[in-house]
Amino acid sequence: MHWYEKLNKYFPIEEMKSKEHMEALLKERPNMYHKDEGPNHVLMYVELDSFIFIDYLLVSSKARGQGLGHKLIQKLKQKNKPIILEVEPINYEDSDTAKRLHFYKKEGFEHAQSIGYHRRSLATQEINSLEILYWAPHEESEKTIYEAMKKTYDLIHTYKDKDFYGESYQPVDEVLTFDQNQEKNLFDEI
């Protein structure tokens, strides 16, 4: 099965980029958009000088629990940059959402308390809310993570969106929000 079909089968439609979008990123932005594929996994990620963004990580059901996801995350952690990703909020009717969050927490990722993410899906026209998780090797602030997310949104998520979807996604300032008070509260607790 083609790598895109594997991802498309697993991830919700509102989170999936089109095949054309992802292939264009791989071809036209090869210095930043990468694919790591093996018989039991597909990892799509963005790497810039100051951070890594995991776009999609899929480990096949037959390989889960064997440490493959851990190895892939460790490979990225060796680059010694913050790692950021978006996950669906826990849906108790879908056990995969809780398992996914548990996996990332076990890998040392933290939930960004001060960053909001609400984007209208071009596939469903519904507002899709996602949680931002991050791993910060040098205790980078959530403000730094927020700025990296904005850059990812502009460079990757909305790349040629009108060409691929017939319309544009919302501007970044409508999708991502930062609550400074929430970040300050986190530091007050420490």
TIRO-506866 format. One record per residue (C-alpha): x, y, z; residue in one letter. Coordinates in steps of 0.2 Angstrom, whole numbers, padded with zeros to 4 digits, always signed. Each point is the difference from the previous one (the first is absolute). Layout:
BEGIN
XYZA ...
//
This chain:
BEGIN
+0000+0000+0000M +0006+0017-0004H +0006+0011+0015W -0014+0013-0003Y -0013-0013+0000E +0006-0007+0016K -0001+0018+0008L -0017+0003-0008N -0007-0016+0007K +0006+0004+0018Y -0002+0019+0002F -0016+0009+0000P -0005+0009-0016I +0000+0017+0009E +0019-0002+0004E +0006-0007-0016M +0009+0010-0014K -0004-0005-0017S +0012-0012-0009K +0004+0014-0012E +0004+0012+0014H +0012-0012+0009M +0009-0006-0017E +0002+0019-0004A +0008+0003+0017L +0012-0015-0002L +0005+0006-0018K +0000+0019+0002E +0005+0002+0018R +0012-0015+0002P +0012+0010+0012N -0014+0001+0013M -0014-0013-0003Y +0006-0019+0002H -0007-0017-0001K +0007-0015+0010D -0009-0016-0006E +0003-0018+0004G -0010-0016-0001P -0009+0004+0016N +0000+0019+0001H -0002+0017-0008V +0007+0016+0008L -0003+0016-0009M +0009+0015+0008Y +0007+0018-0002V +0017+0004+0006E +0006+0018+0001L +0015+0007+0008D -0008+0003+0017S -0014-0014+0001F -0008-0016-0007I -0018-0002-0003F -0008-0017-0001I -0013+0001-0014D -0005-0018+0001Y +0006-0016+0009L -0007-0016-0004L +0006-0017+0007V -0010-0015-0007S -0011-0009+0012S +0010-0016-0002K +0016+0009+0006A -0007+0010+0014R +0006-0004+0017G +0017-0005-0007Q +0009+0016+0003G +0000+0007-0018L -0009+0016+0004G +0013+0003+0015H +0015-0003-0012K -0007+0012-0013L -0003+0014+0014I +0018-0004+0007Q +0007+0003-0018K -0008+0017+0000L +0005+0004+0018K +0018-0003-0005Q -0001+0016-0010K -0002+0010+0016N -0013+0012-0006K -0018+0002+0007P -0012-0012-0008I -0018+0005-0002I -0016-0009-0006L -0019+0002+0000E -0011-0014+0007V -0019-0002+0001E -0007+0004+0017P -0005-0017+0009I -0016-0007-0007N -0006-0014+0012Y -0009-0008-0014E +0017-0002-0010D +0013-0009+0011S +0014+0005-0012D -0001+0018+0005T +0004-0005+0019A +0013-0012-0006K +0009+0013-0011R +0000+0013+0014L +0007-0013+0012H +0014-0005-0012F +0005+0018-0002Y -0001+0004+0019K +0011-0016+0003K +0013+0007-0013E +0001+0016+0011G -0011+0012-0010F -0010+0013+0009E -0017+0007-0004H +0001+0019-0005A -0012+0008+0012Q +0001+0017-0008S -0002-0004-0018I -0017-0002-0008G -0003-0008-0017Y -0016+0001-0009H -0001-0001-0019R -0014-0002-0012R +0002-0016-0010S -0001+0002-0019L -0006-0018-0001A -0015+0001+0012T -0002+0019+0003Q +0000-0003+0018E +0011+0008+0013I +0014-0013+0005N +0008+0003+0017S +0017-0008+0004L +0011-0001+0015E +0018+0005-0002I +0013-0011+0008L +0019+0004+0001Y +0017-0007+0006W +0012+0014+0005A +0018-0006+0002P +0005+0017+0006H -0016+0005+0010E -0006+0011-0014E -0015+0011+0004S -0017-0003-0006E +0002+0017-0009K +0014-0008-0010T -0011-0015-0004I -0014+0011-0005Y +0011+0010-0012E +0007-0017-0008A -0018-0005-0002M -0004+0016-0009K +0014-0003-0012K -0005-0018-0003T -0018+0006-0004Y +0006+0013-0012D +0014-0011-0009L -0008-0017+0000I -0019-0001+0004H -0005+0014-0011T +0013-0003-0014Y -0009+0003-0016K -0016-0004+0008D -0011+0009-0013K +0008-0010-0013D -0003-0017+0008F -0017+0004+0008Y -0008+0013-0010G +0000+0012+0015E +0012+0006+0013S +0001-0004+0019Y -0003+0013+0012Q +0014+0012+0005P +0012-0006+0013V -0006+0013+0013D -0018-0007-0001E +0006-0018+0002V +0014+0001+0014L -0002+0010+0016T +0011+0003+0014F -0005+0003+0018D +0014+0009+0009Q -0009-0001+0016N -0001-0019-0001Q +0019-0001-0003E +0003+0011+0015K -0011-0011+0010N +0011-0015-0004L +0016+0009+0005F -0009+0006+0016D -0003-0019+0005E +0018-0005-0002I 
//
